[in-house]
């Protein structure tokens, strides 16, 4: 294997690094998109196997079965190689949420969506991947941008669920809260040295928020029932 090249700690983004980030999507991938997704999975599998992102572009391209020129065509920076696979993983959670039956609450549906999505992605070891993503400032920046895109996607999903405009303050807040709670759940905290279930951690995070944010507005459910006035003590026999 060629000698590894360590990135400088203050590496400047290459040309094209400020391009608009793609939205989370699960649309059928063909041609170039499919090739980018496969290359992204290959890069992430290498990161997970070696528990580090300390590889040169030449090494990453060879591992993904690409030439360096093709790798740069797909990914302007080597950090961008994580985007297609991680985007698809988070988009699957959003897709599961949108497909959930409306008999459940939004919180219950999101917890179930995370559980179902993780069950389908045994190869995506989030605990180890997140430790790799925090190795460098460049990787952290890409991860934070992905989470920002996830906020928008979750805001739209919450808006559909609650009958709100996706641009409303409530929908945007719900998207931000859900994305943050999901990130905390994916970090797989440990209790007494035992790995916990991510969906249970998510449920606990959402439980701390109370129900108001994730319930349909009163106007969507009809008039609010008011409790009858309390009888005064003087009126009681």
C-alpha positions in Angstrom: 0.0 0.0 0.0 1.4 3.5 -0.8 2.7 5.6 2.0 -0.1 7.5 3.8 -0.2 11.3 3.5 -1.2 13.1 6.6 -3.4 16.2 6.0 -2.2 19.5 7.5 -4.3 20.5 10.5 -5.3 23.8 8.8 -6.0 22.4 5.4 -7.7 24.8 3.1 -10.8 23.6 1.1 -10.2 22.9 -2.5 -12.0 24.7 -5.3 -15.6 23.7 -5.3 -15.8 23.1 -1.5 -18.3 25.9 -1.2 -20.7 24.4 -3.7 -24.3 24.0 -2.6 -24.8 20.7 -0.7 -27.2 18.2 -2.3 -30.5 17.5 -0.4 -31.0 14.2 1.3 -32.6 11.9 -1.2 -33.5 8.2 -1.7 -34.3 8.7 -5.4 -33.3 5.8 -7.6 -29.6 6.2 -8.4 -28.2 5.4 -11.8 -25.0 5.9 -13.7 -22.7 8.5 -12.0 -24.9 8.8 -8.9 -24.8 5.0 -8.3 -21.0 5.0 -8.9 -20.6 7.8 -6.4 -22.7 6.0 -3.8 -20.7 2.8 -4.2 -17.4 4.7 -4.0 -18.7 6.4 -0.8 -19.6 3.1 0.8 -16.1 1.7 -0.1 -14.4 4.7 1.5 -16.5 4.5 4.7 -15.9 0.7 4.9 -12.1 1.5 4.8 -12.5 4.1 7.5 -14.5 1.7 9.7 -12.0 -1.1 9.2 -8.9 0.9 10.0 -10.7 3.2 12.5 -9.1 6.3 10.8 -9.5 8.6 7.9 -5.8 9.1 7.5 -5.5 8.0 3.9 -4.3 9.8 0.8 -6.7 10.4 -2.2 -4.6 7.9 -4.1 -5.2 5.2 -1.5 -9.0 6.0 -1.3 -9.3 6.0 -5.1 -7.5 2.6 -5.3 -9.7 1.1 -2.6 -12.9 2.3 -4.3 -11.7 1.0 -7.7 -11.4 4.5 -9.2 -8.6 6.5 -10.8 -7.5 9.6 -9.0 -9.0 11.7 -11.8 -12.4 10.1 -11.5 -12.3 10.3 -7.7 -11.7 14.1 -7.9 -14.5 14.3 -10.5 -16.9 12.7 -7.9 -15.5 14.3 -4.8 -13.7 17.7 -5.0 -12.2 17.0 -1.5 -11.5 13.6 -0.1 -13.9 14.5 2.9 -16.8 14.8 0.4 -16.5 11.0 -0.2 -18.6 10.3 2.9 -21.6 12.4 1.8 -23.5 10.0 -0.6 -23.5 7.1 1.8 -24.3 9.1 4.9 -26.9 11.2 3.1 -28.6 8.0 1.9 -28.6 6.6 5.4 -30.2 9.6 7.0 -32.6 9.9 4.1 -33.8 6.4 4.8 -34.8 7.4 8.3 -36.8 10.3 6.8 -38.4 8.0 4.3 -39.4 5.6 7.0 -40.9 8.5 9.0 -43.0 9.6 6.1 -44.2 6.1 5.4 -45.3 5.5 9.0 -49.0 5.0 9.7 -50.7 8.1 11.1 -52.1 6.2 14.0 -48.9 6.9 15.9 -47.6 10.1 17.3 -44.8 11.9 15.5 -42.3 11.0 18.3 -43.3 7.3 18.2 -43.0 7.3 14.4 -39.5 8.8 14.4 -38.2 6.3 17.0 -39.6 3.4 15.0 -38.2 4.9 11.8 -34.7 5.0 13.4 -35.0 1.5 14.6 -36.1 0.1 11.3 -33.5 2.0 9.3 -30.6 0.9 11.6 -31.8 -2.7 11.3 -31.4 -2.5 7.6 -27.9 -1.0 7.8 -25.8 -3.4 9.8 -22.7 -2.4 7.8 -23.0 1.3 8.9 -21.4 1.2 12.3 -22.3 4.7 13.5 -20.4 4.5 16.8 -17.1 3.9 15.0 -17.9 6.2 12.1 -18.7 9.2 14.2 -15.3 8.8 16.0 -13.6 8.9 12.6 -15.7 11.9 11.5 -14.4 13.8 14.5 -10.8 13.2 13.6 -10.3 16.4 11.5 -11.9 19.8 11.2 -12.7 19.1 7.5 -14.6 15.9 8.2 -16.5 17.6 11.1 -17.5 20.4 8.7 -18.9 17.9 6.2 -20.7 16.0 9.0 -22.3 19.3 10.3 -23.4 20.2 6.8 -25.1 16.8 6.4 -26.9 17.4 9.7 -28.0 20.8 8.5 -29.5 19.1 5.4 -31.1 16.6 7.7 -32.8 19.4 9.7 -34.4 20.6 6.5 -35.6 17.2 5.5 -37.0 16.5 8.9 -38.7 19.8 9.0 -40.6 18.9 5.8 -41.5 15.5 7.2 -42.7 17.0 10.5 -44.7 19.6 8.5 -46.4 16.9 6.5 -47.2 15.0 9.7 -48.6 18.0 11.6 -50.3 19.8 8.6 -48.0 22.8 8.8 -46.0 24.8 6.3 -42.4 23.5 6.2 -41.2 27.1 6.5 -43.2 27.7 9.7 -41.2 28.3 12.9 -42.7 25.2 14.5 -41.8 22.9 11.6 -38.2 24.3 11.5 -37.8 24.0 15.2 -39.1 20.4 15.0 -36.6 19.6 12.3 -33.7 21.1 14.3 -34.7 19.3 17.5 -35.2 15.9 15.7 -31.9 16.2 13.9 -30.1 16.9 17.2 -31.9 14.2 19.1 -31.1 11.8 16.3 -27.4 12.7 16.4 -27.3 12.1 20.1 -28.9 8.7 19.6 -26.5 7.7 16.9 -23.6 8.5 19.2 -24.5 5.3 21.0 -23.9 6.4 24.6 -22.9 3.7 27.1 -24.5 3.0 30.5 -22.5 1.0 33.0 -20.2 -0.2 30.2 -23.1 -1.6 28.1 -24.0 -0.3 24.7 -27.5 1.0 24.5 -30.1 0.8 21.7 -30.1 4.0 19.6 -33.9 4.1 19.2 -34.3 3.9 23.0 -31.9 6.8 23.5 -33.8 8.8 20.9 -37.1 8.1 22.7 -35.6 9.3 26.0 -34.3 12.5 24.3 -37.7 13.3 22.8 -39.5 12.5 26.1 -37.5 15.2 27.8 -39.0 17.7 25.3 -42.6 17.2 26.3 -45.5 16.6 23.8 -46.4 20.1 22.6 -43.9 20.4 19.8 -44.9 17.1 18.2 -48.7 17.4 18.4 -51.0 18.7 15.7 -51.9 22.4 16.3 -55.3 22.8 18.0 -56.6 24.5 14.9 -56.0 21.3 12.9 -57.8 19.1 15.4 -60.9 21.2 15.9 -61.9 23.4 18.8 -60.0 22.9 22.1 -62.2 21.5 24.8 -62.2 23.6 27.8 -62.5 22.2 31.3 -65.6 23.2 33.2 -65.1 26.0 35.8 -64.3 24.7 39.2 -67.0 25.1 41.8 -66.0 27.3 44.7 -65.7 25.9 48.1 -68.6 28.1 49.3 -70.9 26.4 46.8 -70.1 22.9 48.0 -72.6 21.2 50.4 
